[in-house]
Amino acid sequence: MQQAIIGFHQDDESHWVAELACGHTQHVRHTPPWQNRPWVMTKQGRQEKLGFSLPCKACAETAPL
């Protein structure tokens, strides 16, 4: 289920976490070559992704079939 990014924060290990419109969160790490998200490393890059949709795994797990 796609949800809009409404904000970001860092976890206890300084990894970036997207805050989603549904109230859930999702890590958005930049760990090449597995996850290539250089935009998460700058404030401007994160601001440009506000409103962008990510698949929310928590919503998908609780969604009725």
Phi and psi restraints in degrees (range 20) as a CNS / XPLOR table:
assign (resid 1 and name C) (resid 2 and name N)
       (resid 2 and name CA) (resid 2 and name C) 1.0 -77.2 20.0 2
assign (resid 2 and name N) (resid 2 and name CA)
       (resid 2 and name C) (resid 3 and name N) 1.0 135.6 20.0 2
assign (resid 2 and name C) (resid 3 and name N)
       (resid 3 and name CA) (resid 3 and name C) 1.0 -136.4 20.0 2
assign (resid 3 and name N) (resid 3 and name CA)
       (resid 3 and name C) (resid 4 and name N) 1.0 143.5 20.0 2
assign (resid 3 and name C) (resid 4 and name N)
       (resid 4 and name CA) (resid 4 and name C) 1.0 -76.9 20.0 2
assign (resid 4 and name N) (resid 4 and name CA)
       (resid 4 and name C) (resid 5 and name N) 1.0 143.7 20.0 2
assign (resid 4 and name C) (resid 5 and name N)
       (resid 5 and name CA) (resid 5 and name C) 1.0 -78.5 20.0 2
assign (resid 5 and name N) (resid 5 and name CA)
       (resid 5 and name C) (resid 6 and name N) 1.0 127.5 20.0 2
assign (resid 5 and name C) (resid 6 and name N)
       (resid 6 and name CA) (resid 6 and name C) 1.0 -114.3 20.0 2
assign (resid 6 and name N) (resid 6 and name CA)
       (resid 6 and name C) (resid 7 and name N) 1.0 -7.1 20.0 2
assign (resid 6 and name C) (resid 7 and name N)
       (resid 7 and name CA) (resid 7 and name C) 1.0 179.8 20.0 2
assign (resid 7 and name N) (resid 7 and name CA)
       (resid 7 and name C) (resid 8 and name N) 1.0 178.1 20.0 2
assign (resid 7 and name C) (resid 8 and name N)
       (resid 8 and name CA) (resid 8 and name C) 1.0 -140.8 20.0 2
assign (resid 8 and name N) (resid 8 and name CA)
       (resid 8 and name C) (resid 9 and name N) 1.0 152.7 20.0 2
assign (resid 8 and name C) (resid 9 and name N)
       (resid 9 and name CA) (resid 9 and name C) 1.0 -151.2 20.0 2
assign (resid 9 and name N) (resid 9 and name CA)
       (resid 9 and name C) (resid 10 and name N) 1.0 168.7 20.0 2
assign (resid 9 and name C) (resid 10 and name N)
       (resid 10 and name CA) (resid 10 and name C) 1.0 -105.4 20.0 2
assign (resid 10 and name N) (resid 10 and name CA)
       (resid 10 and name C) (resid 11 and name N) 1.0 142.4 20.0 2
assign (resid 10 and name C) (resid 11 and name N)
       (resid 11 and name CA) (resid 11 and name C) 1.0 -82.0 20.0 2
assign (resid 11 and name N) (resid 11 and name CA)
       (resid 11 and name C) (resid 12 and name N) 1.0 -174.5 20.0 2
assign (resid 11 and name C) (resid 12 and name N)
       (resid 12 and name CA) (resid 12 and name C) 1.0 -63.4 20.0 2
assign (resid 12 and name N) (resid 12 and name CA)
       (resid 12 and name C) (resid 13 and name N) 1.0 -20.3 20.0 2
assign (resid 12 and name C) (resid 13 and name N)
       (resid 13 and name CA) (resid 13 and name C) 1.0 -102.3 20.0 2
assign (resid 13 and name N) (resid 13 and name CA)
       (resid 13 and name C) (resid 14 and name N) 1.0 14.1 20.0 2
assign (resid 13 and name C) (resid 14 and name N)
       (resid 14 and name CA) (resid 14 and name C) 1.0 66.6 20.0 2
assign (resid 14 and name N) (resid 14 and name CA)
       (resid 14 and name C) (resid 15 and name N) 1.0 23.0 20.0 2
assign (resid 14 and name C) (resid 15 and name N)
       (resid 15 and name CA) (resid 15 and name C) 1.0 -86.5 20.0 2
assign (resid 15 and name N) (resid 15 and name CA)
       (resid 15 and name C) (resid 16 and name N) 1.0 143.4 20.0 2
assign (resid 15 and name C) (resid 16 and name N)
       (resid 16 and name CA) (resid 16 and name C) 1.0 -78.4 20.0 2
assign (resid 16 and name N) (resid 16 and name CA)
       (resid 16 and name C) (resid 17 and name N) 1.0 138.9 20.0 2
assign (resid 16 and name C) (resid 17 and name N)
       (resid 17 and name CA) (resid 17 and name C) 1.0 -127.1 20.0 2
assign (resid 17 and name N) (resid 17 and name CA)
       (resid 17 and name C) (resid 18 and name N) 1.0 128.0 20.0 2
assign (resid 17 and name C) (resid 18 and name N)
       (resid 18 and name CA) (resid 18 and name C) 1.0 -84.0 20.0 2
assign (resid 18 and name N) (resid 18 and name CA)
       (resid 18 and name C) (resid 19 and name N) 1.0 136.0 20.0 2
assign (resid 18 and name C) (resid 19 and name N)
       (resid 19 and name CA) (resid 19 and name C) 1.0 -96.9 20.0 2
assign (resid 19 and name N) (resid 19 and name CA)
       (resid 19 and name C) (resid 20 and name N) 1.0 124.1 20.0 2
assign (resid 19 and name C) (resid 20 and name N)
       (resid 20 and name CA) (resid 20 and name C) 1.0 -100.9 20.0 2
assign (resid 20 and name N) (resid 20 and name CA)
       (resid 20 and name C) (resid 21 and name N) 1.0 155.4 20.0 2
assign (resid 20 and name C) (resid 21 and name N)
       (resid 21 and name CA) (resid 21 and name C) 1.0 -58.7 20.0 2
assign (resid 21 and name N) (resid 21 and name CA)
       (resid 21 and name C) (resid 22 and name N) 1.0 -27.1 20.0 2
assign (resid 21 and name C) (resid 22 and name N)
       (resid 22 and name CA) (resid 22 and name C) 1.0 -76.5 20.0 2
assign (resid 22 and name N) (resid 22 and name CA)
       (resid 22 and name C) (resid 23 and name N) 1.0 -10.9 20.0 2
assign (resid 22 and name C) (resid 23 and name N)
       (resid 23 and name CA) (resid 23 and name C) 1.0 101.7 20.0 2
assign (resid 23 and name N) (resid 23 and name CA)
       (resid 23 and name C) (resid 24 and name N) 1.0 -10.5 20.0 2
assign (resid 23 and name C) (resid 24 and name N)
       (resid 24 and name CA) (resid 24 and name C) 1.0 -85.5 20.0 2
assign (resid 24 and name N) (resid 24 and name CA)
       (resid 24 and name C) (resid 25 and name N) 1.0 172.2 20.0 2
assign (resid 24 and name C) (resid 25 and name N)
       (resid 25 and name CA) (resid 25 and name C) 1.0 -130.3 20.0 2
assign (resid 25 and name N) (resid 25 and name CA)
       (resid 25 and name C) (resid 26 and name N) 1.0 160.1 20.0 2
assign (resid 25 and name C) (resid 26 and name N)
       (resid 26 and name CA) (resid 26 and name C) 1.0 -148.5 20.0 2
assign (resid 26 and name N) (resid 26 and name CA)
       (resid 26 and name C) (resid 27 and name N) 1.0 132.3 20.0 2
assign (resid 26 and name C) (resid 27 and name N)
       (resid 27 and name CA) (resid 27 and name C) 1.0 -65.0 20.0 2
assign (resid 27 and name N) (resid 27 and name CA)
       (resid 27 and name C) (resid 28 and name N) 1.0 139.9 20.0 2
assign (resid 27 and name C) (resid 28 and name N)
       (resid 28 and name CA) (resid 28 and name C) 1.0 -128.6 20.0 2
assign (resid 28 and name N) (resid 28 and name CA)
       (resid 28 and name C) (resid 29 and name N) 1.0 70.8 20.0 2
assign (resid 28 and name C) (resid 29 and name N)
       (resid 29 and name CA) (resid 29 and name C) 1.0 -80.0 20.0 2
assign (resid 29 and name N) (resid 29 and name CA)
       (resid 29 and name C) (resid 30 and name N) 1.0 151.3 20.0 2
assign (resid 29 and name C) (resid 30 and name N)
       (resid 30 and name CA) (resid 30 and name C) 1.0 -110.3 20.0 2
assign (resid 30 and name N) (resid 30 and name CA)
       (resid 30 and name C) (resid 31 and name N) 1.0 94.8 20.0 2
assign (resid 30 and name C) (resid 31 and name N)
       (resid 31 and name CA) (resid 31 and name C) 1.0 -132.8 20.0 2
assign (resid 31 and name N) (resid 31 and name CA)
       (resid 31 and name C) (resid 32 and name N) 1.0 71.5 20.0 2
assign (resid 31 and name C) (resid 32 and name N)
       (resid 32 and name CA) (resid 32 and name C) 1.0 -57.3 20.0 2
assign (resid 32 and name N) (resid 32 and name CA)
       (resid 32 and name C) (resid 33 and name N) 1.0 149.8 20.0 2
assign (resid 32 and name C) (resid 33 and name N)
       (resid 33 and name CA) (resid 33 and name C) 1.0 -88.4 20.0 2
assign (resid 33 and name N) (resid 33 and name CA)
       (resid 33 and name C) (resid 34 and name N) 1.0 0.9 20.0 2
assign (resid 33 and name C) (resid 34 and name N)
       (resid 34 and name CA) (resid 34 and name C) 1.0 -74.6 20.0 2
assign (resid 34 and name N) (resid 34 and name CA)
       (resid 34 and name C) (resid 35 and name N) 1.0 -45.0 20.0 2
assign (resid 34 and name C) (resid 35 and name N)
       (resid 35 and name CA) (resid 35 and name C) 1.0 -130.2 20.0 2
assign (resid 35 and name N) (resid 35 and name CA)
       (resid 35 and name C) (resid 36 and name N) 1.0 113.4 20.0 2
assign (resid 35 and name C) (resid 36 and name N)
       (resid 36 and name CA) (resid 36 and name C) 1.0 -105.8 20.0 2
assign (resid 36 and name N) (resid 36 and name CA)
       (resid 36 and name C) (resid 37 and name N) 1.0 90.7 20.0 2
assign (resid 36 and name C) (resid 37 and name N)
       (resid 37 and name CA) (resid 37 and name C) 1.0 -132.5 20.0 2
assign (resid 37 and name N) (resid 37 and name CA)
       (resid 37 and name C) (resid 38 and name N) 1.0 67.4 20.0 2
assign (resid 37 and name C) (resid 38 and name N)
       (resid 38 and name CA) (resid 38 and name C) 1.0 -62.8 20.0 2
assign (resid 38 and name N) (resid 38 and name CA)
       (resid 38 and name C) (resid 39 and name N) 1.0 -24.0 20.0 2
assign (resid 38 and name C) (resid 39 and name N)
       (resid 39 and name CA) (resid 39 and name C) 1.0 -61.3 20.0 2
assign (resid 39 and name N) (resid 39 and name CA)
       (resid 39 and name C) (resid 40 and name N) 1.0 -26.1 20.0 2
assign (resid 39 and name C) (resid 40 and name N)
       (resid 40 and name CA) (resid 40 and name C) 1.0 -71.9 20.0 2
assign (resid 40 and name N) (resid 40 and name CA)
       (resid 40 and name C) (resid 41 and name N) 1.0 -15.1 20.0 2
assign (resid 40 and name C) (resid 41 and name N)
       (resid 41 and name CA) (resid 41 and name C) 1.0 -80.0 20.0 2
assign (resid 41 and name N) (resid 41 and name CA)
       (resid 41 and name C) (resid 42 and name N) 1.0 -13.1 20.0 2
assign (resid 41 and name C) (resid 42 and name N)
       (resid 42 and name CA) (resid 42 and name C) 1.0 -123.1 20.0 2
assign (resid 42 and name N) (resid 42 and name CA)
       (resid 42 and name C) (resid 43 and name N) 1.0 150.8 20.0 2
assign (resid 42 and name C) (resid 43 and name N)
       (resid 43 and name CA) (resid 43 and name C) 1.0 -60.4 20.0 2
assign (resid 43 and name N) (resid 43 and name CA)
       (resid 43 and name C) (resid 44 and name N) 1.0 -43.0 20.0 2
assign (resid 43 and name C) (resid 44 and name N)
       (resid 44 and name CA) (resid 44 and name C) 1.0 -62.2 20.0 2
assign (resid 44 and name N) (resid 44 and name CA)
       (resid 44 and name C) (resid 45 and name N) 1.0 -42.9 20.0 2
assign (resid 44 and name C) (resid 45 and name N)
       (resid 45 and name CA) (resid 45 and name C) 1.0 -60.6 20.0 2
assign (resid 45 and name N) (resid 45 and name CA)
       (resid 45 and name C) (resid 46 and name N) 1.0 -43.1 20.0 2
assign (resid 45 and name C) (resid 46 and name N)
       (resid 46 and name CA) (resid 46 and name C) 1.0 -66.3 20.0 2
assign (resid 46 and name N) (resid 46 and name CA)
       (resid 46 and name C) (resid 47 and name N) 1.0 -42.0 20.0 2
assign (resid 46 and name C) (resid 47 and name N)
       (resid 47 and name CA) (resid 47 and name C) 1.0 -62.0 20.0 2
assign (resid 47 and name N) (resid 47 and name CA)
       (resid 47 and name C) (resid 48 and name N) 1.0 -36.8 20.0 2
assign (resid 47 and name C) (resid 48 and name N)
       (resid 48 and name CA) (resid 48 and name C) 1.0 -67.7 20.0 2
assign (resid 48 and name N) (resid 48 and name CA)
       (resid 48 and name C) (resid 49 and name N) 1.0 -21.2 20.0 2
assign (resid 48 and name C) (resid 49 and name N)
       (resid 49 and name CA) (resid 49 and name C) 1.0 -91.9 20.0 2
assign (resid 49 and name N) (resid 49 and name CA)
       (resid 49 and name C) (resid 50 and name N) 1.0 -4.3 20.0 2
assign (resid 49 and name C) (resid 50 and name N)
       (resid 50 and name CA) (resid 50 and name C) 1.0 -60.7 20.0 2
assign (resid 50 and name N) (resid 50 and name CA)
       (resid 50 and name C) (resid 51 and name N) 1.0 131.6 20.0 2
assign (resid 50 and name C) (resid 51 and name N)
       (resid 51 and name CA) (resid 51 and name C) 1.0 92.6 20.0 2
assign (resid 51 and name N) (resid 51 and name CA)
       (resid 51 and name C) (resid 52 and name N) 1.0 -16.9 20.0 2
assign (resid 51 and name C) (resid 52 and name N)
       (resid 52 and name CA) (resid 52 and name C) 1.0 -68.2 20.0 2
assign (resid 52 and name N) (resid 52 and name CA)
       (resid 52 and name C) (resid 53 and name N) 1.0 143.2 20.0 2
assign (resid 52 and name C) (resid 53 and name N)
       (resid 53 and name CA) (resid 53 and name C) 1.0 -93.2 20.0 2
assign (resid 53 and name N) (resid 53 and name CA)
       (resid 53 and name C) (resid 54 and name N) 1.0 138.4 20.0 2
assign (resid 53 and name C) (resid 54 and name N)
       (resid 54 and name CA) (resid 54 and name C) 1.0 -123.0 20.0 2
assign (resid 54 and name N) (resid 54 and name CA)
       (resid 54 and name C) (resid 55 and name N) 1.0 151.0 20.0 2
assign (resid 54 and name C) (resid 55 and name N)
       (resid 55 and name CA) (resid 55 and name C) 1.0 -73.1 20.0 2
assign (resid 55 and name N) (resid 55 and name CA)
       (resid 55 and name C) (resid 56 and name N) 1.0 125.2 20.0 2
assign (resid 55 and name C) (resid 56 and name N)
       (resid 56 and name CA) (resid 56 and name C) 1.0 -93.2 20.0 2
assign (resid 56 and name N) (resid 56 and name CA)
       (resid 56 and name C) (resid 57 and name N) 1.0 111.1 20.0 2
assign (resid 56 and name C) (resid 57 and name N)
       (resid 57 and name CA) (resid 57 and name C) 1.0 -66.9 20.0 2
assign (resid 57 and name N) (resid 57 and name CA)
       (resid 57 and name C) (resid 58 and name N) 1.0 -36.2 20.0 2
assign (resid 57 and name C) (resid 58 and name N)
       (resid 58 and name CA) (resid 58 and name C) 1.0 -66.4 20.0 2
assign (resid 58 and name N) (resid 58 and name CA)
       (resid 58 and name C) (resid 59 and name N) 1.0 -41.0 20.0 2
assign (resid 58 and name C) (resid 59 and name N)
       (resid 59 and name CA) (resid 59 and name C) 1.0 -66.4 20.0 2
assign (resid 59 and name N) (resid 59 and name CA)
       (resid 59 and name C) (resid 60 and name N) 1.0 -41.0 20.0 2
assign (resid 59 and name C) (resid 60 and name N)
       (resid 60 and name CA) (resid 60 and name C) 1.0 -63.5 20.0 2
assign (resid 60 and name N) (resid 60 and name CA)
       (resid 60 and name C) (resid 61 and name N) 1.0 -36.1 20.0 2
assign (resid 60 and name C) (resid 61 and name N)
       (resid 61 and name CA) (resid 61 and name C) 1.0 -70.7 20.0 2
assign (resid 61 and name N) (resid 61 and name CA)
       (resid 61 and name C) (resid 62 and name N) 1.0 -29.1 20.0 2
assign (resid 61 and name C) (resid 62 and name N)
       (resid 62 and name CA) (resid 62 and name C) 1.0 -100.5 20.0 2
assign (resid 62 and name N) (resid 62 and name CA)
       (resid 62 and name C) (resid 63 and name N) 1.0 -4.3 20.0 2
assign (resid 62 and name C) (resid 63 and name N)
       (resid 63 and name CA) (resid 63 and name C) 1.0 -68.6 20.0 2
assign (resid 63 and name N) (resid 63 and name CA)
       (resid 63 and name C) (resid 64 and name N) 1.0 138.7 20.0 2
assign (resid 63 and name C) (resid 64 and name N)
       (resid 64 and name CA) (resid 64 and name C) 1.0 -66.7 20.0 2
assign (resid 64 and name N) (resid 64 and name CA)
       (resid 64 and name C) (resid 65 and name N) 1.0 145.2 20.0 2
